[in-house]
Amino acid sequence: MATKVLSLRLPEEIAMEIAAVARANGVSVSRAIRFAIEDYVVAQRADKAFKARLKKRLEEDRELLERLAD
């Protein structure tokens, strides 16, 4: 799988906590953060309100792109 490098700013306390969690689980901080992000995305995909907001955004974007294309 291709990867993309991102920069992330965290409050120091959260950074220390994620580092401790990662060490306890024997994974890198980077992997622990990926797990958390993956869980967040899975939760959003299951959220009906999120899906409704996403559909609305898609419709708005489609309308704008169609106007720009004309």
PDB file of N, H, CA, C and O in Angstrom:
ATOM      1  N   MET A   1       0.846  -1.175   0.000  1.00  0.00           N
ATOM      2  CA  MET A   1       0.000   0.000   0.000  1.00  0.00           C
ATOM      3  C   MET A   1       0.890   1.236   0.000  1.00  0.00           C
ATOM      4  O   MET A   1       1.865   1.312   0.748  1.00  0.00           O
ATOM      5  N   ALA A   2       0.545   2.204  -0.846  1.00  0.00           N
ATOM      6  H   ALA A   2      -0.247   2.143  -1.453  1.00  0.00           H
ATOM      7  CA  ALA A   2       1.280   3.465  -0.876  1.00  0.00           C
ATOM      8  C   ALA A   2       0.995   4.237   0.405  1.00  0.00           C
ATOM      9  O   ALA A   2      -0.080   4.119   0.994  1.00  0.00           O
ATOM     10  N   THR A   3       1.962   5.018   0.819  1.00  0.00           N
ATOM     11  H   THR A   3       2.835   5.114   0.341  1.00  0.00           H
ATOM     12  CA  THR A   3       1.773   5.827   2.024  1.00  0.00           C
ATOM     13  C   THR A   3       2.010   7.291   1.695  1.00  0.00           C
ATOM     14  O   THR A   3       2.611   7.625   0.674  1.00  0.00           O
ATOM     15  N   LYS A   4       1.534   8.146   2.565  1.00  0.00           N
ATOM     16  H   LYS A   4       1.046   7.874   3.394  1.00  0.00           H
ATOM     17  CA  LYS A   4       1.719   9.585   2.431  1.00  0.00           C
ATOM     18  C   LYS A   4       2.191  10.115   3.774  1.00  0.00           C
ATOM     19  O   LYS A   4       1.649   9.745   4.816  1.00  0.00           O
ATOM     20  N   VAL A   5       3.172  10.957   3.754  1.00  0.00           N
ATOM     21  H   VAL A   5       3.612  11.257   2.908  1.00  0.00           H
ATOM     22  CA  VAL A   5       3.714  11.543   4.973  1.00  0.00           C
ATOM     23  C   VAL A   5       2.881  12.764   5.333  1.00  0.00           C
ATOM     24  O   VAL A   5       2.647  13.637   4.497  1.00  0.00           O
ATOM     25  N   LEU A   6       2.438  12.816   6.582  1.00  0.00           N
ATOM     26  H   LEU A   6       2.628  12.106   7.261  1.00  0.00           H
ATOM     27  CA  LEU A   6       1.683  13.953   7.092  1.00  0.00           C
ATOM     28  C   LEU A   6       2.370  14.494   8.332  1.00  0.00           C
ATOM     29  O   LEU A   6       3.024  13.757   9.070  1.00  0.00           O
ATOM     30  N   SER A   7       2.215  15.767   8.548  1.00  0.00           N
ATOM     31  H   SER A   7       1.683  16.366   7.949  1.00  0.00           H
ATOM     32  CA  SER A   7       2.721  16.396   9.766  1.00  0.00           C
ATOM     33  C   SER A   7       1.541  16.562  10.720  1.00  0.00           C
ATOM     34  O   SER A   7       0.441  16.920  10.298  1.00  0.00           O
ATOM     35  N   LEU A   8       1.769  16.305  11.988  1.00  0.00           N
ATOM     36  H   LEU A   8       2.662  16.014  12.330  1.00  0.00           H
ATOM     37  CA  LEU A   8       0.683  16.329  12.960  1.00  0.00           C
ATOM     38  C   LEU A   8       1.141  17.056  14.214  1.00  0.00           C
ATOM     39  O   LEU A   8       2.204  16.766  14.762  1.00  0.00           O
ATOM     40  N   ARG A   9       0.334  17.994  14.657  1.00  0.00           N
ATOM     41  H   ARG A   9      -0.530  18.230  14.212  1.00  0.00           H
ATOM     42  CA  ARG A   9       0.627  18.692  15.912  1.00  0.00           C
ATOM     43  C   ARG A   9      -0.349  18.208  16.970  1.00  0.00           C
ATOM     44  O   ARG A   9      -1.563  18.211  16.764  1.00  0.00           O
ATOM     45  N   LEU A  10       0.196  17.794  18.101  1.00  0.00           N
ATOM     46  H   LEU A  10       1.182  17.792  18.268  1.00  0.00           H
ATOM     47  CA  LEU A  10      -0.618  17.313  19.205  1.00  0.00           C
ATOM     48  C   LEU A  10      -0.257  18.073  20.465  1.00  0.00           C
ATOM     49  O   LEU A  10       0.888  18.495  20.630  1.00  0.00           O
ATOM     50  N   PRO A  11      -1.218  18.253  21.354  1.00  0.00           N
ATOM     51  CA  PRO A  11      -0.855  18.784  22.672  1.00  0.00           C
ATOM     52  C   PRO A  11       0.161  17.841  23.320  1.00  0.00           C
ATOM     53  O   PRO A  11       0.092  16.625  23.146  1.00  0.00           O
ATOM     54  N   GLU A  12       1.089  18.409  24.058  1.00  0.00           N
ATOM     55  H   GLU A  12       1.145  19.397  24.200  1.00  0.00           H
ATOM     56  CA  GLU A  12       2.170  17.608  24.638  1.00  0.00           C
ATOM     57  C   GLU A  12       1.641  16.444  25.472  1.00  0.00           C
ATOM     58  O   GLU A  12       2.186  15.342  25.409  1.00  0.00           O
ATOM     59  N   GLU A  13       0.594  16.675  26.245  1.00  0.00           N
ATOM     60  H   GLU A  13       0.152  17.570  26.296  1.00  0.00           H
ATOM     61  CA  GLU A  13       0.051  15.609  27.093  1.00  0.00           C
ATOM     62  C   GLU A  13      -0.467  14.440  26.249  1.00  0.00           C
ATOM     63  O   GLU A  13      -0.230  13.280  26.588  1.00  0.00           O
ATOM     64  N   ILE A  14      -1.161  14.733  25.171  1.00  0.00           N
ATOM     65  H   ILE A  14      -1.353  15.674  24.896  1.00  0.00           H
ATOM     66  CA  ILE A  14      -1.671  13.670  24.293  1.00  0.00           C
ATOM     67  C   ILE A  14      -0.503  12.937  23.626  1.00  0.00           C
ATOM     68  O   ILE A  14      -0.531  11.713  23.498  1.00  0.00           O
ATOM     69  N   ALA A  15       0.518  13.678  23.203  1.00  0.00           N
ATOM     70  H   ALA A  15       0.541  14.673  23.306  1.00  0.00           H
ATOM     71  CA  ALA A  15       1.687  13.055  22.576  1.00  0.00           C
ATOM     72  C   ALA A  15       2.366  12.098  23.549  1.00  0.00           C
ATOM     73  O   ALA A  15       2.788  11.009  23.160  1.00  0.00           O
ATOM     74  N   MET A  16       2.472  12.498  24.802  1.00  0.00           N
ATOM     75  H   MET A  16       2.129  13.382  25.118  1.00  0.00           H
ATOM     76  CA  MET A  16       3.093  11.632  25.809  1.00  0.00           C
ATOM     77  C   MET A  16       2.222  10.399  26.056  1.00  0.00           C
ATOM     78  O   MET A  16       2.737   9.292  26.214  1.00  0.00           O
ATOM     79  N   GLU A  17       0.912  10.594  26.088  1.00  0.00           N
ATOM     80  H   GLU A  17       0.494  11.493  25.960  1.00  0.00           H
ATOM     81  CA  GLU A  17       0.008   9.468  26.319  1.00  0.00           C
ATOM     82  C   GLU A  17       0.046   8.478  25.155  1.00  0.00           C
ATOM     83  O   GLU A  17       0.097   7.269  25.379  1.00  0.00           O
ATOM     84  N   ILE A  18       0.022   8.969  23.930  1.00  0.00           N
ATOM     85  H   ILE A  18      -0.020   9.951  23.748  1.00  0.00           H
ATOM     86  CA  ILE A  18       0.051   8.059  22.784  1.00  0.00           C
ATOM     87  C   ILE A  18       1.374   7.313  22.734  1.00  0.00           C
ATOM     88  O   ILE A  18       1.415   6.148  22.340  1.00  0.00           O
ATOM     89  N   ALA A  19       2.462   7.977  23.132  1.00  0.00           N
ATOM     90  H   ALA A  19       2.429   8.924  23.452  1.00  0.00           H
ATOM     91  CA  ALA A  19       3.764   7.298  23.178  1.00  0.00           C
ATOM     92  C   ALA A  19       3.744   6.176  24.216  1.00  0.00           C
ATOM     93  O   ALA A  19       4.284   5.097  23.975  1.00  0.00           O
ATOM     94  N   ALA A  20       3.124   6.428  25.365  1.00  0.00           N
ATOM     95  H   ALA A  20       2.685   7.304  25.561  1.00  0.00           H
ATOM     96  CA  ALA A  20       3.046   5.403  26.411  1.00  0.00           C
ATOM     97  C   ALA A  20       2.168   4.238  25.958  1.00  0.00           C
ATOM     98  O   ALA A  20       2.506   3.078  26.192  1.00  0.00           O
ATOM     99  N   VAL A  21       1.053   4.541  25.318  1.00  0.00           N
ATOM    100  H   VAL A  21       0.779   5.484  25.128  1.00  0.00           H
ATOM    101  CA  VAL A  21       0.162   3.496  24.811  1.00  0.00           C
ATOM    102  C   VAL A  21       0.896   2.653  23.766  1.00  0.00           C
ATOM    103  O   VAL A  21       0.809   1.425  23.774  1.00  0.00           O
ATOM    104  N   ALA A  22       1.607   3.314  22.883  1.00  0.00           N
ATOM    105  H   ALA A  22       1.678   4.311  22.877  1.00  0.00           H
ATOM    106  CA  ALA A  22       2.353   2.601  21.842  1.00  0.00           C
ATOM    107  C   ALA A  22       3.397   1.674  22.459  1.00  0.00           C
ATOM    108  O   ALA A  22       3.514   0.514  22.066  1.00  0.00           O
ATOM    109  N   ARG A  23       4.152   2.189  23.422  1.00  0.00           N
ATOM    110  H   ARG A  23       4.057   3.132  23.741  1.00  0.00           H
ATOM    111  CA  ARG A  23       5.170   1.350  24.084  1.00  0.00           C
ATOM    112  C   ARG A  23       4.528   0.143  24.758  1.00  0.00           C
ATOM    113  O   ARG A  23       5.039  -0.972  24.655  1.00  0.00           O
ATOM    114  N   ALA A  24       3.408   0.361  25.448  1.00  0.00           N
ATOM    115  H   ALA A  24       2.992   1.266  25.532  1.00  0.00           H
ATOM    116  CA  ALA A  24       2.735  -0.736  26.151  1.00  0.00           C
ATOM    117  C   ALA A  24       2.247  -1.802  25.177  1.00  0.00           C
ATOM    118  O   ALA A  24       2.215  -2.987  25.506  1.00  0.00           O
ATOM    119  N   ASN A  25       1.868  -1.374  23.979  1.00  0.00           N
ATOM    120  H   ASN A  25       1.894  -0.411  23.712  1.00  0.00           H
ATOM    121  CA  ASN A  25       1.371  -2.315  22.976  1.00  0.00           C
ATOM    122  C   ASN A  25       2.462  -2.832  22.043  1.00  0.00           C
ATOM    123  O   ASN A  25       2.196  -3.650  21.163  1.00  0.00           O
ATOM    124  N   GLY A  26       3.688  -2.354  22.237  1.00  0.00           N
ATOM    125  H   GLY A  26       3.905  -1.689  22.952  1.00  0.00           H
ATOM    126  CA  GLY A  26       4.808  -2.826  21.428  1.00  0.00           C
ATOM    127  C   GLY A  26       4.742  -2.397  19.974  1.00  0.00           C
ATOM    128  O   GLY A  26       5.205  -3.113  19.086  1.00  0.00           O
ATOM    129  N   VAL A  27       4.166  -1.230  19.732  1.00  0.00           N
ATOM    130  H   VAL A  27       3.789  -0.649  20.454  1.00  0.00           H
ATOM    131  CA  VAL A  27       4.092  -0.693  18.367  1.00  0.00           C
ATOM    132  C   VAL A  27       4.712   0.695  18.353  1.00  0.00           C
ATOM    133  O   VAL A  27       4.918   1.316  19.396  1.00  0.00           O
ATOM    134  N   SER A  28       5.002   1.163  17.153  1.00  0.00           N
ATOM    135  H   SER A  28       4.835   0.659  16.306  1.00  0.00           H
ATOM    136  CA  SER A  28       5.537   2.521  17.027  1.00  0.00           C
ATOM    137  C   SER A  28       4.424   3.541  17.284  1.00  0.00           C
ATOM    138  O   SER A  28       3.239   3.227  17.179  1.00  0.00           O
ATOM    139  N   VAL A  29       4.822   4.742  17.617  1.00  0.00           N
ATOM    140  H   VAL A  29       5.786   4.998  17.702  1.00  0.00           H
ATOM    141  CA  VAL A  29       3.853   5.830  17.787  1.00  0.00           C
ATOM    142  C   VAL A  29       3.096   6.035  16.477  1.00  0.00           C
ATOM    143  O   VAL A  29       1.885   6.256  16.476  1.00  0.00           O
ATOM    144  N   SER A  30       3.812   5.962  15.384  1.00  0.00           N
ATOM    145  H   SER A  30       4.796   5.783  15.385  1.00  0.00           H
ATOM    146  CA  SER A  30       3.182   6.129  14.083  1.00  0.00           C
ATOM    147  C   SER A  30       2.080   5.086  13.873  1.00  0.00           C
ATOM    148  O   SER A  30       0.992   5.414  13.399  1.00  0.00           O
ATOM    149  N   ARG A  31       2.362   3.846  14.222  1.00  0.00           N
ATOM    150  H   ARG A  31       3.245   3.580  14.607  1.00  0.00           H
ATOM    151  CA  ARG A  31       1.363   2.782  14.058  1.00  0.00           C
ATOM    152  C   ARG A  31       0.183   2.992  14.993  1.00  0.00           C
ATOM    153  O   ARG A  31      -0.962   2.779  14.596  1.00  0.00           O
ATOM    154  N   ALA A  32       0.441   3.403  16.216  1.00  0.00           N
ATOM    155  H   ALA A  32       1.371   3.576  16.538  1.00  0.00           H
ATOM    156  CA  ALA A  32      -0.646   3.655  17.170  1.00  0.00           C
ATOM    157  C   ALA A  32      -1.567   4.763  16.653  1.00  0.00           C
ATOM    158  O   ALA A  32      -2.788   4.675  16.783  1.00  0.00           O
ATOM    159  N   ILE A  33      -0.975   5.797  16.069  1.00  0.00           N
ATOM    160  H   ILE A  33       0.017   5.868  15.963  1.00  0.00           H
ATOM    161  CA  ILE A  33      -1.779   6.889  15.514  1.00  0.00           C
ATOM    162  C   ILE A  33      -2.569   6.381  14.306  1.00  0.00           C
ATOM    163  O   ILE A  33      -3.733   6.742  14.137  1.00  0.00           O
ATOM    164  N   ARG A  34      -1.957   5.556  13.474  1.00  0.00           N
ATOM    165  H   ARG A  34      -1.012   5.262  13.611  1.00  0.00           H
ATOM    166  CA  ARG A  34      -2.704   4.977  12.333  1.00  0.00           C
ATOM    167  C   ARG A  34      -3.887   4.155  12.818  1.00  0.00           C
ATOM    168  O   ARG A  34      -4.972   4.243  12.242  1.00  0.00           O
ATOM    169  N   PHE A  35      -3.699   3.350  13.874  1.00  0.00           N
ATOM    170  H   PHE A  35      -2.818   3.278  14.341  1.00  0.00           H
ATOM    171  CA  PHE A  35      -4.817   2.584  14.437  1.00  0.00           C
ATOM    172  C   PHE A  35      -5.952   3.525  14.842  1.00  0.00           C
ATOM    173  O   PHE A  35      -7.117   3.276  14.532  1.00  0.00           O
ATOM    174  N   ALA A  36      -5.600   4.601  15.534  1.00  0.00           N
ATOM    175  H   ALA A  36      -4.654   4.802  15.786  1.00  0.00           H
ATOM    176  CA  ALA A  36      -6.621   5.545  16.001  1.00  0.00           C
ATOM    177  C   ALA A  36      -7.354   6.205  14.826  1.00  0.00           C
ATOM    178  O   ALA A  36      -8.573   6.369  14.864  1.00  0.00           O
ATOM    179  N   ILE A  37      -6.622   6.571  13.810  1.00  0.00           N
ATOM    180  H   ILE A  37      -5.631   6.437  13.779  1.00  0.00           H
ATOM    181  CA  ILE A  37      -7.236   7.201  12.639  1.00  0.00           C
ATOM    182  C   ILE A  37      -8.125   6.201  11.909  1.00  0.00           C
ATOM    183  O   ILE A  37      -9.228   6.542  11.479  1.00  0.00           O
ATOM    184  N   GLU A  38      -7.651   4.979  11.770  1.00  0.00           N
ATOM    185  H   GLU A  38      -6.756   4.702  12.119  1.00  0.00           H
ATOM    186  CA  GLU A  38      -8.465   3.949  11.120  1.00  0.00           C
ATOM    187  C   GLU A  38      -9.771   3.743  11.884  1.00  0.00           C
ATOM    188  O   GLU A  38     -10.835   3.642  11.275  1.00  0.00           O
ATOM    189  N   ASP A  39      -9.695   3.680  13.212  1.00  0.00           N
ATOM    190  H   ASP A  39      -8.830   3.762  13.707  1.00  0.00           H
ATOM    191  CA  ASP A  39     -10.903   3.526  14.028  1.00  0.00           C
ATOM    192  C   ASP A  39     -11.853   4.703  13.821  1.00  0.00           C
ATOM    193  O   ASP A  39     -13.066   4.515  13.737  1.00  0.00           O
ATOM    194  N   TYR A  40     -11.307   5.911  13.739  1.00  0.00           N
ATOM    195  H   TYR A  40     -10.322   6.063  13.807  1.00  0.00           H
ATOM    196  CA  TYR A  40     -12.122   7.112  13.542  1.00  0.00           C
ATOM    197  C   TYR A  40     -12.849   7.050  12.198  1.00  0.00           C
ATOM    198  O   TYR A  40     -14.042   7.342  12.121  1.00  0.00           O
ATOM    199  N   VAL A  41     -12.135   6.673  11.152  1.00  0.00           N
ATOM    200  H   VAL A  41     -11.166   6.436  11.215  1.00  0.00           H
ATOM    201  CA  VAL A  41     -12.743   6.601   9.819  1.00  0.00           C
ATOM    202  C   VAL A  41     -13.830   5.522   9.798  1.00  0.00           C
ATOM    203  O   VAL A  41     -14.901   5.742   9.233  1.00  0.00           O
ATOM    204  N   VAL A  42     -13.573   4.380  10.396  1.00  0.00           N
ATOM    205  H   VAL A  42     -12.703   4.201  10.855  1.00  0.00           H
ATOM    206  CA  VAL A  42     -14.581   3.314  10.450  1.00  0.00           C
ATOM    207  C   VAL A  42     -15.828   3.814  11.180  1.00  0.00           C
ATOM    208  O   VAL A  42     -16.948   3.558  10.739  1.00  0.00           O
ATOM    209  N   ALA A  43     -15.641   4.515  12.278  1.00  0.00           N
ATOM    210  H   ALA A  43     -14.731   4.723  12.636  1.00  0.00           H
ATOM    211  CA  ALA A  43     -16.783   5.042  13.034  1.00  0.00           C
ATOM    212  C   ALA A  43     -17.575   6.054  12.206  1.00  0.00           C
ATOM    213  O   ALA A  43     -18.805   6.059  12.246  1.00  0.00           O
ATOM    214  N   GLN A  44     -16.880   6.907  11.461  1.00  0.00           N
ATOM    215  H   GLN A  44     -15.881   6.903  11.429  1.00  0.00           H
ATOM    216  CA  GLN A  44     -17.565   7.890  10.625  1.00  0.00           C
ATOM    217  C   GLN A  44     -18.378   7.210   9.531  1.00  0.00           C
ATOM    218  O   GLN A  44     -19.507   7.611   9.249  1.00  0.00           O
ATOM    219  N   ARG A  45     -17.804   6.189   8.922  1.00  0.00           N
ATOM    220  H   ARG A  45     -16.886   5.864   9.152  1.00  0.00           H
ATOM    221  CA  ARG A  45     -18.512   5.469   7.857  1.00  0.00           C
ATOM    222  C   ARG A  45     -19.797   4.826   8.371  1.00  0.00           C
ATOM    223  O   ARG A  45     -20.740   4.645   7.600  1.00  0.00           O
ATOM    224  N   ALA A  46     -19.855   4.481   9.641  1.00  0.00           N
ATOM    225  H   ALA A  46     -19.089   4.628  10.267  1.00  0.00           H
ATOM    226  CA  ALA A  46     -21.040   3.852  10.223  1.00  0.00           C
ATOM    227  C   ALA A  46     -22.047   4.881  10.735  1.00  0.00           C
ATOM    228  O   ALA A  46     -23.154   4.507  11.122  1.00  0.00           O
ATOM    229  N   ASP A  47     -21.694   6.154  10.746  1.00  0.00           N
ATOM    230  H   ASP A  47     -20.795   6.458  10.431  1.00  0.00           H
ATOM    231  CA  ASP A  47     -22.520   7.224  11.314  1.00  0.00           C
ATOM    232  C   ASP A  47     -23.470   7.773  10.255  1.00  0.00           C
ATOM    233  O   ASP A  47     -23.021   8.328   9.252  1.00  0.00           O
ATOM    234  N   LYS A  48     -24.784   7.623  10.468  1.00  0.00           N
ATOM    235  H   LYS A  48     -25.148   7.172  11.282  1.00  0.00           H
ATOM    236  CA  LYS A  48     -25.775   8.081   9.491  1.00  0.00           C
ATOM    237  C   LYS A  48     -25.719   9.597   9.296  1.00  0.00           C
ATOM    238  O   LYS A  48     -25.881  10.080   8.175  1.00  0.00           O
ATOM    239  N   ALA A  49     -25.496  10.340  10.356  1.00  0.00           N
ATOM    240  H   ALA A  49     -25.365   9.948  11.266  1.00  0.00           H
ATOM    241  CA  ALA A  49     -25.425  11.797  10.240  1.00  0.00           C
ATOM    242  C   ALA A  49     -24.222  12.212   9.393  1.00  0.00           C
ATOM    243  O   ALA A  49     -24.312  13.145   8.596  1.00  0.00           O
ATOM    244  N   PHE A  50     -23.101  11.517   9.568  1.00  0.00           N
ATOM    245  H   PHE A  50     -23.028  10.758  10.216  1.00  0.00           H
ATOM    246  CA  PHE A  50     -21.930  11.802   8.747  1.00  0.00           C
ATOM    247  C   PHE A  50     -22.233  11.540   7.287  1.00  0.00           C
ATOM    248  O   PHE A  50     -21.897  12.351   6.424  1.00  0.00           O
ATOM    249  N   LYS A  51     -22.868  10.408   7.004  1.00  0.00           N
ATOM    250  H   LYS A  51     -23.141   9.750   7.705  1.00  0.00           H
ATOM    251  CA  LYS A  51     -23.194  10.077   5.620  1.00  0.00           C
ATOM    252  C   LYS A  51     -24.102  11.131   5.004  1.00  0.00           C
ATOM    253  O   LYS A  51     -23.948  11.472   3.831  1.00  0.00           O
ATOM    254  N   ALA A  52     -25.044  11.648   5.779  1.00  0.00           N
ATOM    255  H   ALA A  52     -25.169  11.370   6.732  1.00  0.00           H
ATOM    256  CA  ALA A  52     -25.929  12.702   5.271  1.00  0.00           C
ATOM    257  C   ALA A  52     -25.131  13.966   4.966  1.00  0.00           C
ATOM    258  O   ALA A  52     -25.340  14.596   3.929  1.00  0.00           O
ATOM    259  N   ARG A  53     -24.220  14.341   5.860  1.00  0.00           N
ATOM    260  H   ARG A  53     -24.050  13.829   6.702  1.00  0.00           H
ATOM    261  CA  ARG A  53     -23.377  15.534   5.615  1.00  0.00           C
ATOM    262  C   ARG A  53     -22.500  15.334   4.393  1.00  0.00           C
ATOM    263  O   ARG A  53     -22.304  16.259   3.604  1.00  0.00           O
ATOM    264  N   LEU A  54     -21.974  14.136   4.235  1.00  0.00           N
ATOM    265  H   LEU A  54     -22.133  13.384   4.875  1.00  0.00           H
ATOM    266  CA  LEU A  54     -21.114  13.831   3.103  1.00  0.00           C
ATOM    267  C   LEU A  54     -21.894  13.924   1.786  1.00  0.00           C
ATOM    268  O   LEU A  54     -21.397  14.494   0.814  1.00  0.00           O
ATOM    269  N   LYS A  55     -23.099  13.376   1.748  1.00  0.00           N
ATOM    270  H   LYS A  55     -23.503  12.913   2.537  1.00  0.00           H
ATOM    271  CA  LYS A  55     -23.930  13.453   0.541  1.00  0.00           C
ATOM    272  C   LYS A  55     -24.259  14.902   0.198  1.00  0.00           C
ATOM    273  O   LYS A  55     -24.237  15.291  -0.970  1.00  0.00           O
ATOM    274  N   LYS A  56     -24.565  15.703   1.225  1.00  0.00           N
ATOM    275  H   LYS A  56     -24.582  15.388   2.174  1.00  0.00           H
ATOM    276  CA  LYS A  56     -24.856  17.122   0.988  1.00  0.00           C
ATOM    277  C   LYS A  56     -23.635  17.809   0.383  1.00  0.00           C
ATOM    278  O   LYS A  56     -23.765  18.578  -0.569  1.00  0.00           O
ATOM    279  N   ARG A  57     -22.456  17.537   0.929  1.00  0.00           N
ATOM    280  H   ARG A  57     -22.351  16.912   1.702  1.00  0.00           H
ATOM    281  CA  ARG A  57     -21.227  18.139   0.422  1.00  0.00           C
ATOM    282  C   ARG A  57     -20.966  17.716  -1.020  1.00  0.00           C
ATOM    283  O   ARG A  57     -20.557  18.530  -1.847  1.00  0.00           O
ATOM    284  N   LEU A  58     -21.204  16.441  -1.318  1.00  0.00           N
ATOM    285  H   LEU A  58     -21.536  15.779  -0.647  1.00  0.00           H
ATOM    286  CA  LEU A  58     -21.019  15.956  -2.684  1.00  0.00           C
ATOM    287  C   LEU A  58     -21.939  16.679  -3.659  1.00  0.00           C
ATOM    288  O   LEU A  58     -21.522  17.050  -4.756  1.00  0.00           O
ATOM    289  N   GLU A  59     -23.180  16.876  -3.261  1.00  0.00           N
ATOM    290  H   GLU A  59     -23.519  16.575  -2.369  1.00  0.00           H
ATOM    291  CA  GLU A  59     -24.135  17.586  -4.110  1.00  0.00           C
ATOM    292  C   GLU A  59     -23.695  19.035  -4.334  1.00  0.00           C
ATOM    293  O   GLU A  59     -23.741  19.539  -5.456  1.00  0.00           O
ATOM    294  N   GLU A  60     -23.270  19.696  -3.256  1.00  0.00           N
ATOM    295  H   GLU A  60     -23.233  19.287  -2.344  1.00  0.00           H
ATOM    296  CA  GLU A  60     -22.802  21.085  -3.370  1.00  0.00           C
ATOM    297  C   GLU A  60     -21.582  21.170  -4.278  1.00  0.00           C
ATOM    298  O   GLU A  60     -21.496  22.055  -5.130  1.00  0.00           O
ATOM    299  N   ASP A  61     -20.642  20.250  -4.095  1.00  0.00           N
ATOM    300  H   ASP A  61     -20.712  19.531  -3.404  1.00  0.00           H
ATOM    301  CA  ASP A  61     -19.431  20.256  -4.916  1.00  0.00           C
ATOM    302  C   ASP A  61     -19.756  19.973  -6.380  1.00  0.00           C
ATOM    303  O   ASP A  61     -19.189  20.596  -7.278  1.00  0.00           O
ATOM    304  N   ARG A  62     -20.670  19.034  -6.617  1.00  0.00           N
ATOM    305  H   ARG A  62     -21.131  18.528  -5.888  1.00  0.00           H
ATOM    306  CA  ARG A  62     -21.049  18.710  -7.990  1.00  0.00           C
ATOM    307  C   ARG A  62     -21.660  19.934  -8.681  1.00  0.00           C
ATOM    308  O   ARG A  62     -21.328  20.234  -9.828  1.00  0.00           O
ATOM    309  N   GLU A  63     -22.556  20.641  -7.976  1.00  0.00           N
ATOM    310  H   GLU A  63     -22.826  20.398  -7.044  1.00  0.00           H
ATOM    311  CA  GLU A  63     -23.168  21.833  -8.536  1.00  0.00           C
ATOM    312  C   GLU A  63     -22.123  22.888  -8.879  1.00  0.00           C
ATOM    313  O   GLU A  63     -22.173  23.493  -9.950  1.00  0.00           O
ATOM    314  N   LEU A  64     -21.191  23.104  -7.982  1.00  0.00           N
ATOM    315  H   LEU A  64     -21.150  22.613  -7.112  1.00  0.00           H
ATOM    316  CA  LEU A  64     -20.141  24.096  -8.203  1.00  0.00           C
ATOM    317  C   LEU A  64     -19.264  23.691  -9.384  1.00  0.00           C
ATOM    318  O   LEU A  64     -18.969  24.525 -10.240  1.00  0.00           O
ATOM    319  N   LEU A  65     -18.852  22.460  -9.447  1.00  0.00           N
ATOM    320  H   LEU A  65     -19.092  21.782  -8.751  1.00  0.00           H
ATOM    321  CA  LEU A  65     -17.995  22.003 -10.543  1.00  0.00           C
ATOM    322  C   LEU A  65     -18.714  22.085 -11.881  1.00  0.00           C
ATOM    323  O   LEU A  65     -18.102  22.417 -12.896  1.00  0.00           O
ATOM    324  N   GLU A  66     -20.004  21.785 -11.890  1.00  0.00           N
ATOM    325  H   GLU A  66     -20.501  21.515 -11.065  1.00  0.00           H
ATOM    326  CA  GLU A  66     -20.755  21.899 -13.135  1.00  0.00           C
ATOM    327  C   GLU A  66     -20.848  23.355 -13.604  1.00  0.00           C
ATOM    328  O   GLU A  66     -20.742  23.633 -14.799  1.00  0.00           O
ATOM    329  N   ARG A  67     -21.045  24.281 -12.661  1.00  0.00           N
ATOM    330  H   ARG A  67     -21.130  24.055 -11.691  1.00  0.00           H
ATOM    331  CA  ARG A  67     -21.070  25.718 -13.020  1.00  0.00           C
ATOM    332  C   ARG A  67     -19.726  26.156 -13.564  1.00  0.00           C
ATOM    333  O   ARG A  67     -19.671  26.905 -14.539  1.00  0.00           O
ATOM    334  N   LEU A  68     -18.656  25.710 -12.960  1.00  0.00           N
ATOM    335  H   LEU A  68     -18.702  25.102 -12.167  1.00  0.00           H
ATOM    336  CA  LEU A  68     -17.329  26.095 -13.406  1.00  0.00           C
ATOM    337  C   LEU A  68     -17.003  25.507 -14.771  1.00  0.00           C
ATOM    338  O   LEU A  68     -16.272  26.116 -15.553  1.00  0.00           O
ATOM    339  N   ALA A  69     -17.545  24.322 -15.062  1.00  0.00           N
ATOM    340  H   ALA A  69     -18.138  23.828 -14.426  1.00  0.00           H
ATOM    341  CA  ALA A  69     -17.261  23.663 -16.331  1.00  0.00           C
ATOM    342  C   ALA A  69     -18.001  24.318 -17.502  1.00  0.00           C
ATOM    343  O   ALA A  69     -17.580  24.192 -18.652  1.00  0.00           O
ATOM    344  N   ASP A  70     -19.097  25.013 -17.209  1.00  0.00           N
ATOM    345  H   ASP A  70     -19.439  25.116 -16.275  1.00  0.00           H
ATOM    346  CA  ASP A  70     -19.865  25.666 -18.288  1.00  0.00           C
ATOM    347  C   ASP A  70     -19.210  26.915 -18.801  1.00  0.00           C
ATOM    348  O   ASP A  70     -19.740  27.564 -19.703  1.00  0.00           O
TER     349      ASP A  70
END
